[in-house]
Amino acid sequence: MNILLIGSGGREHALAWKISASPLCDMLFIAPGNPGTAHCGVNVAMDVANHGDVIAFCASHDVGLVVVGPEGPLVAGLVDDLTAAGIKAFGPGKAAARLEGSKAFTKELCLEAGIPTADYARFDALEPALAHVYAHGAPIVIKADGLAAGKGVVVAQSLEEAEEALEMMFAGGLGQAGAEVVIEECMVGEEVSFFALCDGKTALPLASAQDHKRVGEGDTGPNTGGMGAYSPAPVMTATLQDEVMATIIRPTMAAMARRGMPFIGILFAGLMITDEGPRLIEYNTRFGDPECEVLMPRMKSDLVAALLAACDGLLANIDVRWWDDAALTVVMCGRGYPGTPEKGAVIEGIDTAEALDGVLVFHAGTAEQGGVVTANGGRVLNLVGLGPTVAAARAKAYAAVDAITWDGGFCRRDIGWRALS
């Protein structure tokens, strides 16, 4: 079948790489894609926010499956419109995507279903939010309710930091995403990302990963979309996975079904492993980025077959298998990220990095003209290493980093430190 993949980041390059390897994929289109995805299929210059254009393209190119990579089109209801047009699409509809699109929605669902998570309060005005912070003290977590490209969470270590975050959000610093905020207790423990494939009834556990959200080494500085990740996460034992499925994932599926919005797609649970057990930090409703870049190389099974089973409600009949090797990705960013990154610098050495044994390179914020690759975003390249251990994968990823020549590029040099420690 012909497949259309929506998106343009590192996640989409990893998905394109995996989808294009499936015997079920005849032709892969990526809209809009990036220079890396162009090696996996055909990039299509399309405004994916125009759902009519997406539907028309699918009809004219005999597309049998649409895979939606990023959260924006999911929250905007692209899957609903494709489904209404008779086109099979993987991902949650607009109502179910509220699990990611609204922090307050998810917190209310957790309360209803008895899902362990942080205590919280929600506010739509600055003064009562500040009063709540003063009453509870720091550290405390400030979250924009809506989508903020991974930058809407501030773990405030002081009252001053909490005040600054609230003032920024209510002043419009994150647009409509920060018009309402959720303030949470600061949970203590080890964070882990856990993924499940869902068909509305069945949730099939996939794999775990750990990412590094803060821009600076030692997990310092502001949050980003992700500076690196590795899989599997050593903390996620088989026993802990069973507990997460029983106390968090399956109750969420049941609660969504009761609300008349059964969840179909990827349920990405950000978890805090506390002394009392796993607690939900938040949900995303798609593969993570950069987590996808370490999950796809570890997946032994056919991704397309699994996605089709989810779309058709047949997950109870399949399983997904994984390679034992670990994968670790280092994200190279443009100077200035997560603020305004420098763009336009030439990047050399990508071919050299890709030629290294056990290395994959996934593009994110790149541009290419005349065979010359340049930086065109904040998170620009994902250098992935594969090996029998996290340490071995890490060594290969940093060997790939060292093969890159890029004036203005930077990365963290401590990705994987928690696993190694």
Backbone hydrogen bonds, N-H to C=O, Kabsch-Sander energy under -0.5 kcal/mol:
donor,donor_aa,acceptor,acceptor_aa,energy
2,N,62,D,-0.7
3,I,27,M,-2.8
4,L,65,L,-2.5
5,L,3,I,-0.5
5,L,29,F,-3.1
6,I,67,V,-2.9
7,G,31,A,-2.9
13,H,9,G,-1.8
14,A,10,G,-2.3
15,L,11,R,-2.5
16,A,12,E,-2.8
17,W,13,H,-2.5
18,K,14,A,-1.8
19,I,15,L,-3.4
20,S,16,A,-2.6
21,A,17,W,-0.5
21,A,18,K,-0.7
22,S,19,I,-1.9
25,C,22,S,-1.5
26,D,1,M,-3.1
26,D,24,L,-0.7
27,M,1,M,-0.9
29,F,3,I,-3.0
29,F,27,M,-0.5
30,I,42,V,-2.4
31,A,5,L,-2.7
33,G,7,G,-2.0
38,A,34,N,-1.4
39,H,36,G,-1.7
40,C,37,T,-2.0
41,G,37,T,-1.3
42,V,28,L,-2.6
43,N,41,G,-0.6
44,V,30,I,-2.9
46,M,44,V,-1.2
48,V,46,M,-1.1
50,N,47,D,-2.0
51,H,49,A,-1.1
53,D,50,N,-0.6
54,V,50,N,-1.7
55,I,51,H,-2.5
56,A,52,G,-2.4
57,F,53,D,-2.3
58,C,54,V,-2.3
59,A,55,I,-2.2
60,S,56,A,-2.2
61,H,57,F,-1.5
62,D,59,A,-0.7
63,V,58,C,-2.3
64,G,2,N,-2.8
65,L,2,N,-1.1
66,V,88,K,-1.9
67,V,4,L,-2.8
68,V,66,V,-0.5
68,V,90,F,-1.5
69,G,6,I,-1.9
69,G,67,V,-0.7
74,L,70,P,-0.7
75,V,71,E,-2.6
76,A,72,G,-1.8
77,G,74,L,-1.5
78,L,73,P,-2.6
81,D,77,G,-1.9
82,L,78,L,-2.4
83,T,79,V,-2.6
84,A,80,D,-2.4
85,A,81,D,-1.1
86,G,83,T,-1.9
87,I,82,L,-2.6
90,F,66,V,-3.3
91,G,89,A,-0.5
97,A,93,G,-2.3
98,R,95,A,-1.2
99,L,96,A,-1.7
100,E,97,A,-1.8
101,G,97,A,-2.4
102,S,98,R,-2.1
103,K,145,D,-2.2
106,T,102,S,-1.8
107,K,103,K,-2.3
108,E,104,A,-2.3
109,L,105,F,-2.1
110,C,106,T,-2.4
111,L,107,K,-2.0
112,E,108,E,-2.3
113,A,109,L,-2.4
114,G,110,C,-1.1
115,I,110,C,-2.1
118,A,280,L,-0.7
121,A,183,I,-1.7
123,F,181,V,-2.5
129,A,125,A,-1.1
130,L,126,L,-2.7
131,A,127,E,-2.3
132,H,128,P,-1.9
133,V,129,A,-2.0
134,Y,130,L,-2.7
135,A,131,A,-1.9
136,H,132,H,-1.6
137,G,133,V,-2.8
140,I,156,A,-2.0
141,V,184,E,-2.4
142,I,140,I,-0.5
142,I,154,V,-2.9
143,K,182,V,-2.5
144,A,152,G,-2.8
145,D,180,E,-2.7
146,G,177,A,-2.5
151,K,148,A,-2.1
154,V,142,I,-2.9
156,A,140,I,-2.2
156,A,154,V,-1.2
162,A,158,S,-2.0
163,E,159,L,-2.6
164,E,160,E,-2.4
165,A,161,E,-2.1
166,L,162,A,-2.4
167,E,163,E,-2.8
168,M,164,E,-2.3
169,M,165,A,-2.4
170,F,166,L,-2.7
171,A,167,E,-1.2
172,G,169,M,-1.5
173,G,168,M,-2.8
175,G,172,G,-1.7
177,A,174,L,-1.2
178,G,175,G,-1.4
179,A,176,Q,-1.6
181,V,123,F,-2.8
182,V,143,K,-2.7
183,I,121,A,-3.1
184,E,141,V,-2.5
185,E,119,D,-2.1
186,C,139,P,-0.6
187,M,185,E,-0.9
190,E,273,I,-1.6
192,V,271,L,-2.0
193,S,209,A,-3.4
194,F,269,A,-2.3
195,F,207,A,-1.9
196,A,267,L,-2.0
197,L,204,L,-2.8
198,C,265,G,-2.9
199,D,202,T,-1.9
200,G,263,F,-1.5
204,L,197,L,-3.4
204,L,202,T,-0.5
206,L,195,F,-2.8
209,A,193,S,-2.2
210,Q,230,Y,-2.3
212,H,228,G,-2.2
213,K,211,D,-0.6
215,V,222,P,-2.0
216,G,220,T,-3.0
219,D,216,G,-0.9
220,T,216,G,-1.3
224,T,213,K,-1.6
227,M,212,H,-3.3
229,A,329,T,-1.7
230,Y,210,Q,-2.0
231,S,327,A,-2.4
236,M,233,A,-1.7
237,T,235,V,-1.7
241,Q,237,T,-2.5
242,D,238,A,-2.1
243,E,239,T,-1.8
244,V,240,L,-2.5
245,M,241,Q,-2.5
246,A,242,D,-2.1
247,T,243,E,-2.6
248,I,244,V,-2.2
249,I,244,V,-2.1
250,R,245,M,-2.5
252,T,248,I,-1.5
253,M,249,I,-2.3
254,A,250,R,-2.5
255,A,251,P,-2.4
256,M,252,T,-2.6
257,A,253,M,-2.1
258,R,254,A,-2.2
259,R,255,A,-1.4
260,G,257,A,-1.6
261,M,256,M,-2.5
264,I,262,P,-0.6
265,G,198,C,-1.8
267,L,196,A,-2.9
267,L,265,G,-0.6
268,F,266,I,-0.7
268,F,284,N,-2.7
269,A,194,F,-2.9
269,A,267,L,-0.7
270,G,268,F,-0.6
270,G,282,E,-2.8
271,L,192,V,-2.9
271,L,269,A,-0.7
272,M,279,R,-2.8
273,I,190,E,-3.0
273,I,271,L,-0.5
274,T,272,M,-1.1
274,T,277,G,-1.9
277,G,274,T,-1.4
279,R,272,M,-2.1
280,L,116,P,-3.2
281,I,270,G,-3.5
282,E,270,G,-1.1
283,Y,99,L,-0.6
284,N,268,F,-2.5
292,C,288,G,-2.2
293,E,290,P,-0.8
294,V,290,P,-0.5
294,V,291,E,-1.6
295,L,291,E,-1.7
296,M,292,C,-2.4
298,R,295,L,-0.7
299,M,295,L,-1.0
299,M,296,M,-0.8
300,K,298,R,-0.6
300,K,321,R,-2.1
301,S,321,R,-1.5
303,L,301,S,-0.6
306,A,302,D,-1.7
307,L,303,L,-2.5
308,L,304,V,-2.5
309,A,305,A,-1.9
310,A,306,A,-1.8
311,C,307,L,-2.3
312,D,308,L,-2.1
313,G,310,A,-1.1
314,L,309,A,-3.2
317,N,314,L,-1.8
318,I,315,L,-1.6
323,W,298,R,-3.2
326,A,387,G,-2.8
327,A,231,S,-2.6
328,L,385,G,-2.2
329,T,229,A,-3.0
330,V,383,L,-2.3
331,V,227,M,-2.1
332,M,330,V,-0.6
332,M,381,L,-2.7
333,C,410,F,-3.2
334,G,378,G,-2.4
335,R,408,G,-2.2
337,Y,334,G,-2.3
339,G,336,G,-2.1
342,E,335,R,-2.4
344,G,375,A,-3.2
347,I,373,V,-3.0
348,E,346,V,-0.5
348,E,405,T,-2.9
353,A,349,G,-2.4
354,E,350,I,-2.6
355,A,351,D,-1.3
356,L,353,A,-1.4
359,V,356,L,-1.2
360,L,384,V,-2.2
362,F,382,N,-2.5
364,A,380,V,-2.4
365,G,379,R,-1.1
366,T,364,A,-1.2
367,A,374,T,-2.1
369,Q,372,V,-2.0
372,V,369,Q,-1.7
373,V,347,I,-0.5
373,V,371,G,-0.5
374,T,367,A,-2.9
375,A,345,A,-2.2
376,N,365,G,-3.2
380,V,332,M,-2.6
380,V,378,G,-0.7
381,L,332,M,-1.7
382,N,362,F,-2.5
383,L,330,V,-2.7
383,L,381,L,-0.5
384,V,360,L,-3.1
384,V,382,N,-0.7
385,G,328,L,-3.0
386,L,358,G,-2.3
387,G,326,A,-2.1
393,A,389,T,-2.4
394,R,390,V,-2.7
395,A,391,A,-2.1
396,K,392,A,-1.7
397,A,393,A,-2.3
398,Y,394,R,-2.4
399,A,395,A,-1.6
400,A,396,K,-1.9
401,V,397,A,-2.0
402,D,398,Y,-2.2
403,A,399,A,-0.7
403,A,400,A,-0.8
404,I,400,A,-0.5
404,I,401,V,-1.6
405,T,348,E,-2.9
406,W,404,I,-0.5
407,D,346,V,-0.5
408,G,406,W,-0.8
409,G,406,W,-1.7
410,F,333,C,-2.2
417,W,414,D,-1.8
420,L,416,G,-2.2
421,S,417,W,-2.0
